[in-house]
Amino acid sequence: MPTVPMTPASSPEPRIRIIALGDELLAGVGDARALGWLGRAVASEQGASSRIDVFSAALPGETSAQLAERWDDEVQRRFSQEGQADGSVDHRVVISLGRADVGTGISLARSRLNLAKVLDGLERLRIPAFVVGPTPSSDPGTTAAVRELSGAFEDVCSRRRIPYVDTVGGLVGHEQWESDLTRSGGGHPGQTGYGLIAWLVLHGGFGRWLGTSS
């Protein structure tokens, strides 16, 4: 009787492990659903063939200088050496930049250098990065400074061909965003605002970056 050749079992798709760094907006502060923008964006891309785990490390009021100091330790703590070795884990880093640099007086040049340090470090580790910029403030003067800061961050990412989402450009003057900030007291958004950020992130190529959608 002829022997039927065995078909090798296909290797399972690796789990995507998102290591997320950022300030209180990354943690979804003020969101009654406790999802924040990242939870909403990931839920939209999660599926039977797209298994995504999120390991967040948020620091309230974080500046780019603080991010530059802590990123390596935070990433290494959440990195799976075994998963990398056997191909079962696809590591990725999401960076959610806040507007604290404006309030603490960090210069644009220094902000650029701080972000560049993080992105170049991730490049050396061969971990893909996705960067989300700071959001508008309820104060027009602060928002004007945040727009300059976001432009500087975007340039750093563009030079490295790293996806960047300009949230201040997408949200400034947006009626729903501004009314949401007003309801929350001006410091952070609520459900509507986080939904708007998630929409910008998804339309900014989040799924393409993850490889979960085109």
C-alpha positions as MATLAB code, in Angstrom:
seq = 'MPTVPMTPASSPEPRIRIIALGDELLAGVGDARALGWLGRAVASEQGASSRIDVFSAALPGETSAQLAERWDDEVQRRFSQEGQADGSVDHRVVISLGRADVGTGISLARSRLNLAKVLDGLERLRIPAFVVGPTPSSDPGTTAAVRELSGAFEDVCSRRRIPYVDTVGGLVGHEQWESDLTRSGGGHPGQTGYGLIAWLVLHGGFGRWLGTSS';
ca = [
       0.000    0.000    0.000;
       1.560    3.356   -1.012;
       2.598    5.726    1.726;
       0.756    9.050    1.730;
       3.251   11.875    2.238;
       2.641   13.974    5.317;
       1.914   17.646    4.700;
       4.000   19.768    7.048;
       1.928   21.805    9.455;
       1.948   25.491    8.630;
       3.661   27.695   11.159;
       1.247   29.880   13.125;
       1.363   33.582   12.519;
       3.478   35.331   15.157;
       1.678   37.308   17.832;
       2.149   41.022   17.441;
       3.454   42.530   20.660;
       2.959   46.297   20.873;
       5.122   48.000   23.461;
       3.550   51.423   23.960;
       5.277   54.436   25.532;
       3.696   57.804   26.229;
       1.928   60.111   28.658;
      -1.498   60.054   30.288;
      -3.366   60.121   26.953;
      -1.784   56.777   26.098;
      -3.360   55.437   29.310;
      -6.779   56.784   28.303;
      -7.194   59.093   31.294;
     -10.754   60.424   31.340;
     -12.177   57.743   29.052;
     -15.298   56.244   30.635;
     -14.753   53.082   28.557;
     -11.127   52.821   29.730;
      -9.929   52.087   26.185;
      -8.153   55.275   25.199;
      -7.192   55.757   21.567;
      -4.770   52.832   21.502;
      -7.339   50.318   22.730;
      -9.795   51.484   20.088;
      -7.212   51.346   17.291;
      -5.983   47.888   18.279;
      -9.542   46.547   18.610;
     -10.203   47.695   15.057;
      -7.204   45.711   13.760;
      -7.572   42.659   15.996;
      -8.920   39.536   14.322;
      -8.735   35.754   14.132;
      -5.545   35.955   12.079;
      -4.212   39.119   13.734;
      -3.438   38.475   17.373;
      -2.215   41.624   19.073;
      -0.987   42.001   22.644;
      -0.450   45.462   24.118;
       2.044   46.200   26.881;
       1.741   49.869   27.844;
       4.095   51.982   29.920;
       2.507   55.399   30.428;
       4.067   58.208   32.473;
       1.818   61.187   33.328;
       3.149   64.505   32.060;
       6.074   62.885   30.279;
       8.483   65.098   28.328;
      10.580   63.930   25.395;
      13.623   64.113   27.695;
      12.038   61.656   30.126;
      11.070   59.397   27.244;
      14.646   59.454   25.939;
      15.902   58.387   29.362;
      13.492   55.520   30.025;
      12.580   54.042   26.644;
      15.315   51.401   26.502;
      14.598   49.957   29.936;
      10.836   49.930   29.313;
      11.224   48.164   25.978;
      13.706   45.602   27.272;
      11.382   44.685   30.171;
       8.598   43.890   27.721;
      10.710   42.258   25.027;
      10.520   38.479   24.559;
      13.937   37.096   23.712;
      12.447   33.634   23.304;
       9.685   34.955   21.045;
      12.199   36.765   18.905;
      14.403   33.684   18.649;
      11.670   31.293   17.548;
       9.703   33.830   15.503;
       6.560   33.555   17.625;
       6.517   37.249   18.614;
       6.606   40.254   16.267;
       7.721   43.202   18.412;
       6.605   46.755   17.633;
       6.797   50.053   19.532;
       4.140   52.762   19.575;
       5.266   56.157   20.855;
       2.586   58.609   21.966;
       4.159   62.040   22.357;
       2.559   64.564   24.689;
       2.750   68.338   24.838;
       4.720   68.537   28.101;
       7.804   69.871   26.285;
       5.898   73.106   25.702;
       5.031   73.632   29.356;
       8.491   72.742   30.631;
      10.366   74.976   28.203;
      12.297   72.311   26.309;
      13.592   73.803   23.056;
      12.479   72.446   19.685;
      16.064   71.447   18.927;
      16.284   69.442   22.133;
      12.863   67.865   21.537;
      14.042   66.741   18.109;
      17.225   65.247   19.543;
      15.308   63.417   22.256;
      12.965   61.748   19.775;
      15.834   60.984   17.400;
      17.668   59.219   20.228;
      14.693   56.945   20.834;
      14.032   56.179   17.174;
      17.681   55.521   16.377;
      17.890   53.203   19.369;
      14.856   51.250   18.165;
      16.383   51.052   14.700;
      19.516   49.484   16.174;
      17.296   46.912   17.887;
      15.415   46.427   14.606;
      12.064   47.171   16.211;
       9.597   49.063   13.983;
       8.186   52.282   15.465;
       4.909   54.149   14.975;
       4.714   57.695   16.367;
       1.609   59.663   17.358;
       2.062   63.380   17.924;
       0.738   65.671   20.672;
      -2.868   66.829   20.701;
      -4.231   70.399   20.743;
      -4.804   72.166   24.037;
      -7.869   74.123   25.115;
      -5.512   77.131   25.285;
      -4.867   78.678   21.815;
      -1.372   79.856   22.749;
      -0.351   76.408   23.903;
      -1.848   74.864   20.771;
       0.220   77.170   18.549;
       3.383   75.996   20.309;
       2.242   72.371   20.069;
       1.847   72.754   16.300;
       5.497   73.800   16.063;
       6.505   70.906   18.292;
       4.503   68.451   16.206;
       6.136   69.760   13.039;
       9.566   69.148   14.558;
       8.610   65.614   15.613;
       7.164   64.882   12.179;
      10.380   65.979   10.486;
      12.435   63.650   12.681;
      10.171   60.754   11.719;
      10.050   61.676    8.035;
      13.850   61.620    7.788;
      13.781   58.058    9.123;
      10.731   56.963    7.115;
       8.800   56.250   10.284;
       5.002   56.752   10.232;
       3.844   59.836   12.132;
       0.293   60.938   12.948;
      -0.142   64.713   13.263;
      -3.032   64.793   15.725;
      -2.845   68.526   16.384;
      -3.316   69.228   12.676;
      -6.247   66.840   12.520;
      -7.998   67.986   15.687;
      -7.408   71.725   16.030;
     -10.671   73.573   15.454;
     -12.639   70.295   15.418;
     -15.968   71.048   17.122;
     -16.387   67.629   18.730;
     -12.805   67.610   20.028;
     -13.106   71.084   21.523;
     -16.465   70.401   23.168;
     -15.070   67.155   24.593;
     -12.106   69.021   26.110;
     -14.475   71.578   27.602;
     -16.604   68.873   29.223;
     -13.537   67.230   30.729;
     -12.134   70.469   32.114;
      -9.627   71.047   29.315;
      -6.839   68.711   30.360;
      -7.753   65.562   28.474;
     -10.514   64.282   26.184;
     -13.358   61.900   26.924;
     -14.802   59.085   24.845;
     -15.436   61.274   21.807;
     -11.933   62.731   21.788;
     -10.243   59.362   22.134;
     -12.390   58.054   19.314;
     -11.226   60.934   17.115;
      -7.561   60.231   17.903;
      -8.087   56.546   17.094;
      -9.678   57.508   13.772;
      -6.642   59.613   12.872;
      -4.291   56.802   13.873;
      -6.180   54.220   11.811;
      -6.256   56.531    8.795;
      -2.591   57.303    9.375;
      -1.540   53.811    8.367;
      -1.701   51.920   11.661;
      -3.037   48.771   10.016;
      -0.473   48.900    7.206;
       2.282   49.304    9.776;
       1.032   46.288   11.727;
       0.488   44.305    8.549;
      -3.100   43.606    9.532;
      -4.762   45.668    6.772;
      -3.801   47.372    3.545;
];
